[in-house]
Amino acid sequence: MADPARAAKMADRIKVIVAKTLERGLKDPRLGFVTITDVRVTGDLQHASIFYTVYGDDRERADSAAALKSATGMLRSEVGKNITARLTPSLEFIADALPENAQALEGLLAEARARDAEVEGLAKTAQYAGDEDPYVKPRVIDDDDES
């Protein structure tokens, strides 16, 4: 088992190498606007999971996934040339659901804001169910009540 700090350093290095290679070295027309969001390397440094997002519709995402799958061997050889490890990790590309999750969170936040506004409106027109101050107050004893 490798040092977790070394695995994190290797993941960062792989992220940079793959991003630069995609930017300047891959000439596949199916490849869309791909952003590498994260790379995770296993503890034994044998496998790297590369998370990516694609700007565009579902067809562009599918085309980009096919392009990345076909370019995995070339990308792995580039990673092997540029890292200082005995073995080159295998690469796996995973579509990151970051945009969909962000959109779902935005929807939930908008719903929460609408509910907060509704509750605030109800609170402004609300009336007490009983007395305004339901707590029992101590009786004030006057001087003439002391008989």
Secondary structure, DSSP 4 states (H G I P E B T S, - for coil): ---HHHHHHHHHHHHHHHHHHHHHT---TT--EEEEEEEEE-TTS-EEEEEEEEES-HHHHHHHHHHHHHTHHHHHHHHHHHS--SSPPEEEEEE--HHHHHHHHHHHHHHHHHHHHHHHHHHHS---SS-SS-SPPPPPPPGGG--
